[in-house]
Amino acid sequence: RPRILSGMQPTNDSLTLGNYIGALTQWVALQDSYDTLYMMADLHALTVNPEPERLRERTRTTLAQYLAGGVDPERSTLFVQSHVPEHAQLAWILSCQTGFGEMSRMTQFKDKSAKQGADSTTVGLFTYPVLMAADILLYDAALVPVGEDQRQHLEITRDVAERLNTRFGDGTAIVPEAHIVKALAKVYDLQEPTAKMSKSTTGKGTIWLLDDPKVMAKRIRSAVTDDGSEIRFDPATKPGVSNLLTIFSTLSGRTIAALEEEYAGKQYGHLKVDLADLVVETFTAFQARADVYLSDPAELDRILARGAEKARSIAAGTLSRVYERVGLLPPA
Ligand code: TYM
């Protein structure tokens, strides 16, 4: 079966509704037809310089949320990025095949470093996409399910893979495809529905999956909507309502067209109240499942040990293939 690799950074106590809709639901849907590997990208999380004990904790809560969202440890390989040293090893090889100029054009880097200023921007933040390319190429992944904000990182991963094949021969790397489901790949901030819902905001426009459900409901009910009163999916003129419809459709499994029909002639308030109820119902159950996993650290450890073992067995093979192709002398 073709392989899939994806991951999230354990940078917060909770994932967001954007992570859930743009990535996690896709991960779950793909487990039946692919060999799926999902990781906690703790090495990437070091780029925000987290407090050490919190990073460890968040790596576990992130795993618990993958599981609560429906990732099945029997069908998917779940692992911590830093448990597989080959990620950092391949990243070095790839960094020697990546242009300084092309890295400098990465929009996420430009945005983040502009905010931080040159003196507090680390080299790790700069080479972040190279490590991400290593994550993907290490598993010969065919498909990488992510949200829209990762598209550019996927493109550079493909460029680097093609470059390796040109320079060192076909089959040195598998060129991966991004799996970005257009309708779900960008969930917007509830207060500013033309901006991405993001982990780095402290505002009221983000839904945190482990937040108090009452707070979640309140945030949905106070979401910014648009001029007019018609409940219709039209992101260009009705970004707020369209975002709510996307969320509603994903959580209910109903089509946007069916929702438009049901809410024809009703007011924005009706939609918000119903969606708030659905969010509370969905994530109360989600949190209960996450709590069960979090209350059994030994089970989480077992899942991670098994995952790391499987991941390493694939990663080691790829790394030695690449080492050999680029001309490193194998140890005697
Ligand atoms: P991260 O941790 O920022 O986000 C995890 C996933 O959630 C998606 N996402 C969204 N999707 C829709 N709407 C939103 N508002 C939204 N916000 C976030 C992201 O696109 C992502 O799929 N660099 C990656 C982590 C990573 C990775 C990898 C991913 C490291 N190595 C290898 C794939 C393959 C990141 O920071 O995701």
Residues whose N, C-alpha, C, O or C-beta is under 5 A from the ligand:
A	BS01	TYM	L5 S6 G7 M8 Q9 G18 N19 G22 A23 A41 H44 M132 D135 P145 V146 G147 E148 D149 Q150 L184 A185 K186 V187 K196 M197
